[in-house]
């Protein structure tokens, strides 16, 4: 009798980070390259989290 060990793969991280809603940190979806760049630019400008608006929702990208 052989025993099989099944391993669970962790989901791959999004290539450009995760798009999170600012108000509660809820994961919305994978971020696009443009969203990542815009969030970085916003963070550099004001020293904050890099808040951007996506479809009217305040968000930030967590790389």
TORFIMAR-510325 format. One record per atom (N, C-alpha, C, O): atom name; residue number from 1; x, y, z; residue in three letters. Coordinates in pm, 1 decimal, decimal comma. Atoms other than C-alpha are relative to their C-alpha. Example, Ala and Ser with C-alpha at 12.3 -4.5 7.8 and 13.67 -1.06 7.14 Angstrom:
   atom    nr         c1         c2         c3   rest
      N     1       89,0     -119,0        0,0    ALA
     CA     1     1230,0     -450,0      780,0    ALA
      C     1       90,0      120,0        0,0    ALA
      O     1      193,6      118,1       66,5    ALA
      N     2      -82,0     -119,0       -6,0    SER
     CA     2     1367,0     -106,0      714,0    SER
      C     2      -77,0      109,0       73,0    SER
      O     2      -26,1      219,8       89,9    SER
***
This chain:
   atom    nr         c1         c2         c3   rest
      N     1       83,4     -117,8        0,0    UNK
     CA     1        0,0        0,0        0,0    UNK
      C     1       88,7      125,1        0,0    UNK
      O     1      175,3      141,1       86,0    UNK
      N     2      -76,9     -123,6        7,3    UNK
     CA     2      143,3      333,6     -101,3    UNK
      C     2      -89,2      116,1       40,5    UNK
      O     2     -209,9      116,7       16,2    UNK
      N     3       78,3     -117,8      -39,9    UNK
     CA     3       37,0      661,9       39,1    UNK
      C     3       37,7      116,6      -91,0    UNK
      O     3      154,8      141,4     -119,3    UNK
      N     4      -21,2     -117,8       83,3    UNK
     CA     4       -4,7      964,3     -178,2    UNK
      C     4      -15,8      123,5       86,5    UNK
      O     4     -111,2      136,1      163,3    UNK
      N     5        9,7     -126,9      -70,8    UNK
     CA     5       62,2     1302,5      -34,6    UNK
      C     5      -39,8      104,7     -101,5    UNK
      O     5       32,3      132,0     -197,4    UNK
      N     6       46,0     -105,4       90,3    UNK
     CA     6     -138,9     1570,1     -203,4    UNK
      C     6       41,3      134,1       57,2    UNK
      O     6       15,5      164,7      173,6    UNK
      N     7      -40,0     -132,3      -44,1    UNK
     CA     7        5,1     1913,4     -183,6    UNK
      C     7      -91,0      103,2      -64,3    UNK
      O     7     -134,0       89,8     -178,8    UNK
      N     8       85,6     -107,4       49,0    UNK
     CA     8     -198,3     2224,3     -220,7    UNK
      C     8       87,4      114,2      -45,9    UNK
      O     8      168,4      166,4       30,7    UNK
      N     9      -78,3     -111,5       52,0    UNK
     CA     9      -48,9     2488,5     -442,6    UNK
      C     9      -63,1      131,4       43,0    UNK
      O     9     -184,6      149,9       35,8    UNK
      N    10       47,3     -133,9      -31,6    UNK
     CA    10      -74,3     2843,4     -323,6    UNK
      C    10      -23,1       74,1     -131,4    UNK
      O    10       50,5       53,6     -227,9    UNK
      N    11       23,1      -74,7      123,0    UNK
     CA    11     -222,1     3078,0     -582,1    UNK
      C    11      118,1       91,3      -29,5    UNK
      O    11      179,1      147,3       61,6    UNK
      N    12     -110,7      -86,6       41,0    UNK
     CA    12       37,5     3269,7     -778,1    UNK
      C    12      -34,9      144,9       30,2    UNK
      O    12     -149,9      186,9       17,4    UNK
      N    13       22,4     -142,3      -23,5    UNK
     CA    13       81,0     3631,6     -684,4    UNK
      C    13      -20,3       70,2     -133,4    UNK
      O    13       42,1       34,6     -233,3    UNK
      N    14       19,1      -74,6      124,2    UNK
     CA    14      -45,7     3876,0     -943,2    UNK
      C    14      130,0       66,7      -42,6    UNK
      O    14      210,1      107,8       41,3    UNK
      N    15     -124,9      -53,0       54,4    UNK
     CA    15      228,9     4005,8    -1167,8    UNK
      C    15       28,5      143,2       44,5    UNK
      O    15      143,1      178,3       72,5    UNK
      N    16      -20,0     -141,3      -32,7    UNK
     CA    16      172,5     4373,1    -1084,1    UNK
      C    16      -53,5       35,9      138,1    UNK
      O    16      -60,5      154,1      171,8    UNK
      N    17       49,5      -25,8     -133,9    UNK
     CA    17       32,5     4338,5     -733,6    UNK
      C    17     -150,0      -20,4        9,2    UNK
      O    17     -215,5      -66,0      -84,5    UNK
      N    18      142,7       18,1      -26,2    UNK
     CA    18     -312,0     4335,8     -580,7    UNK
      C    18      -66,4      135,9       14,1    UNK
      O    18      -13,3      225,1       80,2    UNK
      N    19       76,9     -123,3      -10,1    UNK
     CA    19     -570,1     4610,4     -618,2    UNK
      C    19      -93,3      -13,6      120,2    UNK
      O    19     -179,4     -101,5      123,7    UNK
      N    20       76,3        5,3     -123,9    UNK
     CA    20     -721,3     4679,6     -276,1    UNK
      C    20      -84,8      125,5       15,7    UNK
      O    20      -42,0      235,2      -20,2    UNK
      N    21       85,8     -114,9      -27,9    UNK
     CA    21    -1012,6     4903,1     -178,5    UNK
      C    21       56,8       71,9      122,1    UNK
      O    21       88,5        8,6      222,8    UNK
      N    22      -63,4      -78,6     -105,6    UNK
     CA    22     -879,9     5185,3       40,2    UNK
      C    22      -78,6       -6,2      131,3    UNK
      O    22      -18,4      -18,4      237,9    UNK
      N    23       81,4       -9,5     -120,3    UNK
     CA    23    -1169,7     5196,6      286,2    UNK
      C    23       15,9     -119,8       94,2    UNK
      O    23       18,5     -102,8      216,1    UNK
      N    24       -4,4      118,4      -86,6    UNK
     CA    24    -1139,0     4838,9      411,5    UNK
      C    24      108,6     -101,4      -36,4    UNK
      O    24      118,5     -206,7       26,7    UNK
      N    25     -107,4       90,8       38,6    UNK
     CA    25     -842,2     4677,5      236,0    UNK
      C    25      -46,0     -124,6      -72,4    UNK
      O    25       31,3     -218,8      -89,5    UNK
      N    26       52,9      118,0       68,7    UNK
     CA    26    -1067,5     4433,3       51,8    UNK
      C    26       66,3      -17,8     -136,7    UNK
      O    26       78,4       76,8     -214,6    UNK
      N    27      -59,5       32,0      129,3    UNK
     CA    27     -899,8     4261,7     -240,8    UNK
      C    27     -107,7        8,3     -107,7    UNK
      O    27     -211,4      -57,5      -99,1    UNK
      N    28       94,5      -12,5      109,8    UNK
     CA    28    -1075,6     4364,3     -559,5    UNK
      C    28       37,7      -92,1     -115,2    UNK
      O    28      -46,6     -163,1     -170,0    UNK
      N    29      -49,1       82,6      110,8    UNK
     CA    29     -861,2     4192,0     -821,1    UNK
      C    29      149,2       23,6      -14,5    UNK
      O    29      208,7      100,5       61,0    UNK
      N    30     -140,1      -25,6       32,6    UNK
     CA    30     -512,1     4174,5     -965,5    UNK
      C    30       10,8      138,3      -62,5    UNK
      O    30      -75,9      180,1     -139,3    UNK
      N    31      -22,2     -134,0       54,0    UNK
     CA    31     -373,0     4516,3    -1048,4    UNK
      C    31       64,7       -8,0     -137,7    UNK
      O    31      135,1     -103,7     -170,0    UNK
      N    32      -66,1      -11,3      129,9    UNK
     CA    32     -267,6     4620,8    -1394,8    UNK
      C    32      132,0       74,4       18,6    UNK
      O    32      156,2      134,5      123,3    UNK
      N    33     -127,1      -72,9       -5,0    UNK
     CA    33       74,5     4763,6    -1471,2    UNK
      C    33      -25,1      150,1       13,2    UNK
      O    33       44,2      217,7       89,2    UNK
      N    34       32,2     -143,0       -7,2    UNK
     CA    34      -80,7     5109,2    -1523,5    UNK
      C    34      -46,8       39,1      140,4    UNK
      O    34      -10,2      145,6      190,1    UNK
      N    35       46,7      -28,5     -135,5    UNK
     CA    35     -254,3     5092,1    -1183,8    UNK
      C    35      115,3       -1,1       99,5    UNK
      O    35      121,4       83,3      188,9    UNK
      N    36     -117,2        4,7      -87,5    UNK
     CA    36       69,2     4991,4    -1012,1    UNK
      C    36       82,7      126,9      -15,1    UNK
      O    36      123,7      186,5       84,5    UNK
      N    37      -78,9     -120,6       23,2    UNK
     CA    37      255,5     5280,4    -1173,5    UNK
      C    37      -69,4      123,7       54,8    UNK
      O    37       -4,3      210,1      113,6    UNK
      N    38       75,9     -114,8      -50,8    UNK
     CA    38      -20,3     5528,6    -1086,3    UNK
      C    38        1,9        3,2      152,5    UNK
      O    38       13,4      110,4      211,9    UNK
      N    39       -1,8        7,2     -145,3    UNK
     CA    39      -27,8     5408,7     -724,9    UNK
      C    39      137,8       39,3       54,1    UNK
      O    39      147,3      111,2      153,6    UNK
      N    40     -135,8      -38,1      -40,9    UNK
     CA    40      350,9     5439,7     -694,2    UNK
      C    40       19,9      150,7      -11,9    UNK
      O    40       76,8      214,0       77,0    UNK
      N    41      -13,7     -143,9       23,9    UNK
     CA    41      337,4     5790,6     -840,0    UNK
      C    41      -76,0       79,3      105,9    UNK
      O    41      -26,0      179,9      156,1    UNK
      N    42       79,6      -67,5     -102,7    UNK
     CA    42       61,0     5892,1     -597,5    UNK
      C    42       68,0       -9,3      136,5    UNK
      O    42       66,3       87,4      212,6    UNK
      N    43      -69,2       17,0     -128,3    UNK
     CA    43      257,0     5752,8     -301,2    UNK
      C    43      121,5       90,9        8,9    UNK
      O    43      149,3      147,5      114,6    UNK
      N    44     -117,2      -87,7        1,6    UNK
     CA    44      567,4     5945,6     -403,3    UNK
      C    44      -40,9      145,7       16,3    UNK
      O    44       30,3      224,0       79,1    UNK
      N    45       45,9     -138,5       -2,7    UNK
     CA    45      365,8     6266,3     -440,9    UNK
      C    45      -43,5       43,1      140,2    UNK
      O    45      -20,0      157,2      180,1    UNK
      N    46       53,2      -41,6     -129,6    UNK
     CA    46      205,9     6260,2      -96,4    UNK
      C    46       49,8      -82,5      118,3    UNK
      O    46        9,3      -57,9      231,9    UNK
      N    47      -55,1       80,9     -108,4    UNK
     CA    47      397,0     6000,5      105,5    UNK
      C    47      -98,4      -97,2       63,2    UNK
      O    47      -72,2     -151,8      170,4    UNK
      N    48      102,1       89,0      -55,2    UNK
     CA    48       84,5     5792,7      158,5    UNK
      C    48        2,0     -137,2      -64,1    UNK
      O    48      105,6     -184,3     -111,2    UNK
      N    49       12,6      135,2       55,1    UNK
     CA    49      -42,8     5456,8       38,2    UNK
      C    49       -3,8       -2,2     -151,1    UNK
      O    49       10,9     -108,6     -211,3    UNK
      N    50        8,3       -1,8      145,8    UNK
     CA    50      -73,9     5569,4     -320,8    UNK
      C    50     -142,1      -20,1      -47,4    UNK
      O    50     -169,2     -104,2     -133,2    UNK
      N    51      141,9       14,6       30,9    UNK
     CA    51     -447,9     5612,1     -343,0    UNK
      C    51      -29,2       46,4     -142,4    UNK
      O    51       10,0      155,6     -183,6    UNK
      N    52       43,7      -31,9      136,5    UNK
     CA    52     -589,8     5605,4     -694,7    UNK
      C    52     -149,2      -31,3       -8,9    UNK
      O    52     -203,6     -104,0       74,2    UNK
      N    53      141,7       31,5       23,8    UNK
     CA    53     -945,1     5597,9     -828,2    UNK
      C    53       -9,8      -94,8     -118,1    UNK
      O    53       46,3      -70,2     -224,9    UNK
      N    54       25,2       98,0      105,2    UNK
     CA    54    -1052,3     5296,5    -1030,1    UNK
      C    54     -151,4      -18,7       -6,1    UNK
      O    54     -213,1      -68,1       88,3    UNK
      N    55      145,2        7,2       15,9    UNK
     CA    55    -1406,7     5310,7    -1163,4    UNK
      C    55      -73,9       68,1      114,3    UNK
      O    55     -176,6       19,0      161,0    UNK
      N    56       63,2      -77,2     -105,4    UNK
     CA    56    -1490,4     5570,3     -898,7    UNK
      C    56       27,0      -48,3      141,0    UNK
      O    56      -24,2       11,1      236,0    UNK
      N    57      -29,0       57,5     -130,5    UNK
     CA    57    -1355,9     5358,9     -609,7    UNK
      C    57      143,5       35,3       39,0    UNK
      O    57      235,9       18,5      -40,6    UNK
      N    58     -135,6      -29,1      -47,3    UNK
     CA    58    -1058,5     5472,4     -400,1    UNK
      C    58       71,8     -130,9       30,8    UNK
      O    58       23,0     -212,9      108,6    UNK
      N    59      -75,6      124,8       -9,9    UNK
     CA    59     -795,8     5198,5     -420,8    UNK
      C    59      147,8       29,9       15,7    UNK
      O    59      192,1      143,8        0,9    UNK
      N    60     -146,2       -6,1        5,2    UNK
     CA    60     -427,1     5130,3     -380,2    UNK
      C    60       51,3     -137,1      -41,6    UNK
      O    60      -19,4     -237,4      -32,0    UNK
      N    61      -60,1      124,6       46,9    UNK
     CA    61     -192,1     4866,7     -514,7    UNK
      C    61      104,2      -44,5      100,4    UNK
      O    61      191,5       32,4      140,6    UNK
      N    62      -98,1       62,2      -87,5    UNK
     CA    62       -0,7     4635,0     -287,5    UNK
      C    62       83,2      -95,7      -84,4    UNK
      O    62       34,3     -200,3     -127,0    UNK
      N    63      -81,7       86,7       87,2    UNK
     CA    63      290,8     4488,9     -483,2    UNK
      C    63       29,2     -136,2       60,4    UNK
      O    63       96,4     -218,3       -2,1    UNK
***
